Amino acid sequence: MRVLGIDPGTVRMGYGVIESGPQPRAEDFGVIGVSNSMPIEHRLYQLYTHILNLIHVFSPDAVAVEEPFVGRGERFFAGPAIAVGQAQGLVLIGAAGQGLPVYRYSPAQIKHAIVDYGAATKAQVQQTILAILDLKQMPESDAADALSVGLCHLNHSQANSALAREIPPGQERR
């Protein structure tokens, strides 16, 4: 299985292409950057075309994207979460337009799948990604996040496949 993992953003969007196997590997990863001075609609369109290009080049079986984090409290400002939601939307549309299934994961789900602890630090996740994928150097932060989203999906899909094989059709777990 090949998964395109995306860490959405409207100025910097991380991507990572993960191939499953006995030892998962990163086929490619990086950050798509667009100018913050561009109007949002132009940035979103440029990011959309990059997503379509990634899908065309790597032919993933699925796209996994991180859900926007929505904070709480009096200092919370919804602007960044809305912008990330817009970026996530263009990924969803791009994948759907190419007939690809899309899976969305919260930051806590991703951390739990990678480090087995939903409140892990960014550094803990990055170090684990480095080890799992046997990378020679740490990717940029947004690319590392995208790789962790892709790995999270591989973990979830492998667990679901194992459960499906364990329960014979027509029988229920008691």
Phi and psi restraints in degrees (value plus and minus 20) as a CYANA .aco file:
   2 ARG   PHI    -136.7   -96.7
   2 ARG   PSI     107.8   147.8
   3 VAL   PHI    -140.3  -100.3
   3 VAL   PSI     114.7   154.7
   4 LEU   PHI    -118.2   -78.2
   4 LEU   PSI      90.5   130.5
   5 GLY   PHI    -114.2   -74.2
   5 GLY   PSI     118.6   158.6
   6 ILE   PHI    -149.7  -109.7
   6 ILE   PSI     111.5   151.5
   7 ASP   PHI    -126.7   -86.7
   7 ASP   PSI      79.8   119.8
   8 PRO   PHI     -92.5   -52.5
   8 PRO   PSI     127.9   167.9
   9 GLY   PHI    -186.9  -146.9
   9 GLY   PSI     138.5   178.5
  10 THR   PHI    -117.1   -77.1
  10 THR   PSI     -25.0    15.0
  11 VAL   PHI    -140.7  -100.7
  11 VAL   PSI     -60.1   -20.1
  12 ARG   PHI    -150.7  -110.7
  12 ARG   PSI     101.2   141.2
  13 MET   PHI    -141.0  -101.0
  13 MET   PSI      97.9   137.9
  14 GLY   PHI    -103.0   -63.0
  14 GLY   PSI     126.3   166.3
  15 TYR   PHI    -158.0  -118.0
  15 TYR   PSI     132.5   172.5
  16 GLY   PHI    -171.7  -131.7
  16 GLY   PSI     112.4   152.4
  17 VAL   PHI    -127.1   -87.1
  17 VAL   PSI      97.9   137.9
  18 ILE   PHI    -134.0   -94.0
  18 ILE   PSI     113.5   153.5
  19 GLU   PHI    -128.0   -88.0
  19 GLU   PSI     109.7   149.7
  20 SER   PHI     -97.1   -57.1
  20 SER   PSI     149.1   189.1
  21 GLY   PHI     136.7   176.7
  21 GLY   PSI    -196.4  -156.4
  22 PRO   PHI     -75.5   -35.5
  22 PRO   PSI     -56.2   -16.2
  23 GLN   PHI    -146.0  -106.0
  23 GLN   PSI      83.6   123.6
  24 PRO   PHI     -79.0   -39.0
  24 PRO   PSI     128.3   168.3
  25 ARG   PHI    -156.7  -116.7
  25 ARG   PSI     131.6   171.6
  26 ALA   PHI    -108.9   -68.9
  26 ALA   PSI      94.4   134.4
  27 GLU   PHI     -95.3   -55.3
  27 GLU   PSI     -58.9   -18.9
  28 ASP   PHI    -182.8  -142.8
  28 ASP   PSI     135.2   175.2
  29 PHE   PHI    -181.3  -141.3
  29 PHE   PSI     140.5   180.5
  30 GLY   PHI     150.8   190.8
  30 GLY   PSI    -187.2  -147.2
  31 VAL   PHI    -149.8  -109.8
  31 VAL   PSI     110.5   150.5
  32 ILE   PHI    -114.7   -74.7
  32 ILE   PSI      98.8   138.8
  33 GLY   PHI    -135.5   -95.5
  33 GLY   PSI     117.7   157.7
  34 VAL   PHI    -148.4  -108.4
  34 VAL   PSI     139.1   179.1
  35 SER   PHI     -89.9   -49.9
  35 SER   PSI     110.5   150.5
  36 ASN   PHI     -86.4   -46.4
  36 ASN   PSI     -39.5     0.5
  37 SER   PHI    -100.9   -60.9
  37 SER   PSI     -31.3     8.7
  38 MET   PHI     -94.1   -54.1
  38 MET   PSI     128.4   168.4
  39 PRO   PHI     -79.6   -39.6
  39 PRO   PSI     127.4   167.4
  40 ILE   PHI     -74.8   -34.8
  40 ILE   PSI     -59.3   -19.3
  41 GLU   PHI     -84.8   -44.8
  41 GLU   PSI     -53.4   -13.4
  42 HIS   PHI     -93.5   -53.5
  42 HIS   PSI     -58.7   -18.7
  43 ARG   PHI     -82.5   -42.5
  43 ARG   PSI     -66.2   -26.2
  44 LEU   PHI     -81.5   -41.5
  44 LEU   PSI     -60.7   -20.7
  45 TYR   PHI     -85.0   -45.0
  45 TYR   PSI     -63.6   -23.6
  46 GLN   PHI     -82.1   -42.1
  46 GLN   PSI     -63.5   -23.5
  47 LEU   PHI     -82.5   -42.5
  47 LEU   PSI     -60.6   -20.6
  48 TYR   PHI     -78.6   -38.6
  48 TYR   PSI     -66.2   -26.2
  49 THR   PHI     -85.5   -45.5
  49 THR   PSI     -54.0   -14.0
  50 HIS   PHI     -85.8   -45.8
  50 HIS   PSI     -61.1   -21.1
  51 ILE   PHI     -81.1   -41.1
  51 ILE   PSI     -66.1   -26.1
  52 LEU   PHI     -80.4   -40.4
  52 LEU   PSI     -58.9   -18.9
  53 ASN   PHI     -85.1   -45.1
  53 ASN   PSI     -63.9   -23.9
  54 LEU   PHI     -79.9   -39.9
  54 LEU   PSI     -62.0   -22.0
  55 ILE   PHI     -83.4   -43.4
  55 ILE   PSI     -63.1   -23.1
  56 HIS   PHI     -84.7   -44.7
  56 HIS   PSI     -64.8   -24.8
  57 VAL   PHI     -90.4   -50.4
  57 VAL   PSI     -63.6   -23.6
  58 PHE   PHI    -120.8   -80.8
  58 PHE   PSI     -32.3     7.7
  59 SER   PHI      25.6    65.6
  59 SER   PSI      39.3    79.3
  60 PRO   PHI     -89.2   -49.2
  60 PRO   PSI     137.4   177.4
  61 ASP   PHI    -104.7   -64.7
  61 ASP   PSI     -41.7    -1.7
  62 ALA   PHI    -176.6  -136.6
  62 ALA   PSI     138.9   178.9
  63 VAL   PHI    -139.7   -99.7
  63 VAL   PSI     111.5   151.5
  64 ALA   PHI    -139.4   -99.4
  64 ALA   PSI     113.4   153.4
  65 VAL   PHI    -153.6  -113.6
  65 VAL   PSI     124.3   164.3
  66 GLU   PHI     -99.8   -59.8
  66 GLU   PSI     115.3   155.3
  67 GLU   PHI     -93.2   -53.2
  67 GLU   PSI     127.0   167.0
  68 PRO   PHI     -83.5   -43.5
  68 PRO   PSI     122.1   162.1
  69 PHE   PHI    -105.4   -65.4
  69 PHE   PSI     107.1   147.1
  70 VAL   PHI    -133.0   -93.0
  70 VAL   PSI      92.5   132.5
  71 GLY   PHI    -102.4   -62.4
  71 GLY   PSI     158.7   198.7
  72 ARG   PHI    -154.3  -114.3
  72 ARG   PSI     145.7   185.7
  73 GLY   PHI      87.9   127.9
  73 GLY   PSI     150.2   190.2
  74 GLU   PHI     -89.1   -49.1
  74 GLU   PSI     -41.6    -1.6
  75 ARG   PHI    -109.0   -69.0
  75 ARG   PSI     -24.2    15.8
  76 PHE   PHI     -84.8   -44.8
  76 PHE   PSI     113.3   153.3
  77 PHE   PHI    -142.6  -102.6
  77 PHE   PSI     101.3   141.3
  78 ALA   PHI     -92.7   -52.7
  78 ALA   PSI     -37.3     2.7
  79 GLY   PHI     -71.1   -31.1
  79 GLY   PSI     -73.5   -33.5
  80 PRO   PHI     -81.2   -41.2
  80 PRO   PSI     -58.9   -18.9
  81 ALA   PHI     -86.2   -46.2
  81 ALA   PSI     -57.4   -17.4
  82 ILE   PHI     -86.1   -46.1
  82 ILE   PSI     -63.5   -23.5
  83 ALA   PHI     -81.8   -41.8
  83 ALA   PSI     -63.7   -23.7
  84 VAL   PHI     -84.9   -44.9
  84 VAL   PSI     -56.7   -16.7
  85 GLY   PHI     -82.6   -42.6
  85 GLY   PSI     -57.8   -17.8
  86 GLN   PHI     -84.3   -44.3
  86 GLN   PSI     -63.5   -23.5
  87 ALA   PHI     -84.6   -44.6
  87 ALA   PSI     -60.0   -20.0
  88 GLN   PHI     -83.0   -43.0
  88 GLN   PSI     -59.8   -19.8
  89 GLY   PHI     -79.7   -39.7
  89 GLY   PSI     -60.5   -20.5
  90 LEU   PHI     -88.4   -48.4
  90 LEU   PSI     -52.1   -12.1
  91 VAL   PHI     -86.5   -46.5
  91 VAL   PSI     -64.0   -24.0
  92 LEU   PHI     -80.7   -40.7
  92 LEU   PSI     -64.3   -24.3
  93 ILE   PHI     -86.1   -46.1
  93 ILE   PSI     -63.8   -23.8
  94 GLY   PHI     -80.6   -40.6
  94 GLY   PSI     -65.1   -25.1
  95 ALA   PHI     -87.1   -47.1
  95 ALA   PSI     -65.0   -25.0
  96 ALA   PHI     -82.0   -42.0
  96 ALA   PSI     -58.7   -18.7
  97 GLY   PHI     -84.2   -44.2
  97 GLY   PSI     -42.6    -2.6
  98 GLN   PHI    -121.2   -81.2
  98 GLN   PSI     -13.7    26.3
  99 GLY   PHI      54.0    94.0
  99 GLY   PSI       3.5    43.5
 100 LEU   PHI    -117.4   -77.4
 100 LEU   PSI     120.9   160.9
 101 PRO   PHI     -91.4   -51.4
 101 PRO   PSI     125.1   165.1
 102 VAL   PHI    -140.0  -100.0
 102 VAL   PSI     117.0   157.0
 103 TYR   PHI    -144.2  -104.2
 103 TYR   PSI     114.1   154.1
 104 ARG   PHI    -134.5   -94.5
 104 ARG   PSI     116.5   156.5
 105 TYR   PHI    -152.1  -112.1
 105 TYR   PSI     120.1   160.1
 106 SER   PHI     -96.6   -56.6
 106 SER   PSI     139.6   179.6
 107 PRO   PHI     -75.5   -35.5
 107 PRO   PSI     -59.5   -19.5
 108 ALA   PHI     -86.2   -46.2
 108 ALA   PSI     -59.3   -19.3
 109 GLN   PHI     -82.4   -42.4
 109 GLN   PSI     -62.0   -22.0
 110 ILE   PHI     -83.9   -43.9
 110 ILE   PSI     -67.9   -27.9
 111 LYS   PHI     -81.1   -41.1
 111 LYS   PSI     -61.7   -21.7
 112 HIS   PHI     -84.7   -44.7
 112 HIS   PSI     -60.9   -20.9
 113 ALA   PHI     -88.2   -48.2
 113 ALA   PSI     -52.1   -12.1
 114 ILE   PHI    -109.5   -69.5
 114 ILE   PSI     -67.4   -27.4
 115 VAL   PHI    -128.7   -88.7
 115 VAL   PSI     -27.2    12.8
 116 ASP   PHI      47.3    87.3
 116 ASP   PSI       8.4    48.4
 117 TYR   PHI    -173.3  -133.3
 117 TYR   PSI      93.0   133.0
 118 GLY   PHI     -85.8   -45.8
 118 GLY   PSI     -35.1     4.9
 119 ALA   PHI    -130.5   -90.5
 119 ALA   PSI       4.9    44.9
 120 ALA   PHI     -82.0   -42.0
 120 ALA   PSI     133.5   173.5
 121 THR   PHI     -99.8   -59.8
 121 THR   PSI     142.0   182.0
 122 LYS   PHI     -78.5   -38.5
 122 LYS   PSI     -60.7   -20.7
 123 ALA   PHI     -83.2   -43.2
 123 ALA   PSI     -60.1   -20.1
 124 GLN   PHI     -83.5   -43.5
 124 GLN   PSI     -62.5   -22.5
 125 VAL   PHI     -84.1   -44.1
 125 VAL   PSI     -65.2   -25.2
 126 GLN   PHI     -83.3   -43.3
 126 GLN   PSI     -61.4   -21.4
 127 GLN   PHI     -85.4   -45.4
 127 GLN   PSI     -57.4   -17.4
 128 THR   PHI     -88.9   -48.9
 128 THR   PSI     -61.1   -21.1
 129 ILE   PHI     -79.0   -39.0
 129 ILE   PSI     -65.8   -25.8
 130 LEU   PHI     -75.4   -35.4
 130 LEU   PSI     -65.4   -25.4
 131 ALA   PHI     -91.6   -51.6
 131 ALA   PSI     -67.2   -27.2
 132 ILE   PHI     -81.1   -41.1
 132 ILE   PSI     -63.8   -23.8
 133 LEU   PHI    -111.2   -71.2
 133 LEU   PSI     -20.3    19.7
 134 ASP   PHI      32.5    72.5
 134 ASP   PSI      28.0    68.0
 135 LEU   PHI    -102.5   -62.5
 135 LEU   PSI     128.4   168.4
 136 LYS   PHI    -101.2   -61.2
 136 LYS   PSI     -49.1    -9.1
 137 GLN   PHI    -165.0  -125.0
 137 GLN   PSI     139.3   179.3
 138 MET   PHI     -89.8   -49.8
 138 MET   PSI     106.1   146.1
 139 PRO   PHI     -88.4   -48.4
 139 PRO   PSI     143.6   183.6
 140 GLU   PHI     -74.7   -34.7
 140 GLU   PSI     135.1   175.1
 141 SER   PHI     -72.8   -32.8
 141 SER   PSI     -68.7   -28.7
 142 ASP   PHI     -86.3   -46.3
 142 ASP   PSI     -56.2   -16.2
 143 ALA   PHI     -88.3   -48.3
 143 ALA   PSI     -61.2   -21.2
 144 ALA   PHI     -81.7   -41.7
 144 ALA   PSI     -60.2   -20.2
 145 ASP   PHI     -82.4   -42.4
 145 ASP   PSI     -61.9   -21.9
 146 ALA   PHI     -85.0   -45.0
 146 ALA   PSI     -60.5   -20.5
 147 LEU   PHI     -82.2   -42.2
 147 LEU   PSI     -58.3   -18.3
 148 SER   PHI     -87.4   -47.4
 148 SER   PSI     -54.3   -14.3
 149 VAL   PHI     -84.8   -44.8
 149 VAL   PSI     -64.5   -24.5
 150 GLY   PHI     -82.7   -42.7
 150 GLY   PSI     -63.3   -23.3
 151 LEU   PHI     -84.4   -44.4
 151 LEU   PSI     -58.6   -18.6
 152 CYS   PHI     -77.4   -37.4
 152 CYS   PSI     -65.5   -25.5
 153 HIS   PHI     -85.2   -45.2
 153 HIS   PSI     -62.0   -22.0
 154 LEU   PHI     -78.7   -38.7
 154 LEU   PSI     -64.2   -24.2
 155 ASN   PHI     -79.4   -39.4
 155 ASN   PSI     -66.0   -26.0
 156 HIS   PHI     -85.7   -45.7
 156 HIS   PSI     -62.9   -22.9
 157 SER   PHI     -88.9   -48.9
 157 SER   PSI     -56.7   -16.7
 158 GLN   PHI     -87.0   -47.0
 158 GLN   PSI     -59.9   -19.9
 159 ALA   PHI     -84.8   -44.8
 159 ALA   PSI     -62.7   -22.7
 160 ASN   PHI     -85.0   -45.0
 160 ASN   PSI     -58.2   -18.2
 161 SER   PHI     -84.6   -44.6
 161 SER   PSI     -62.0   -22.0
 162 ALA   PHI     -83.3   -43.3
 162 ALA   PSI     -62.0   -22.0
 163 LEU   PHI     -85.6   -45.6
 163 LEU   PSI     -59.7   -19.7
 164 ALA   PHI     -84.7   -44.7
 164 ALA   PSI     -56.7   -16.7
 165 ARG   PHI     -92.0   -52.0
 165 ARG   PSI     -48.9    -8.9
 166 GLU   PHI     -93.7   -53.7
 166 GLU   PSI     -53.3   -13.3
 167 ILE   PHI    -121.4   -81.4
 167 ILE   PSI      93.3   133.3
 168 PRO   PHI     -81.1   -41.1
 168 PRO   PSI     125.2   165.2
 169 PRO   PHI     -75.6   -35.6
 169 PRO   PSI     119.3   159.3
 170 GLY   PHI      65.5   105.5
 170 GLY   PSI     -26.2    13.8
 171 GLN   PHI    -131.3   -91.3
 171 GLN   PSI     127.5   167.5
 172 GLU   PHI    -132.1   -92.1
 172 GLU   PSI     131.4   171.4
 173 ARG   PHI     -93.9   -53.9
 173 ARG   PSI     118.5   158.5
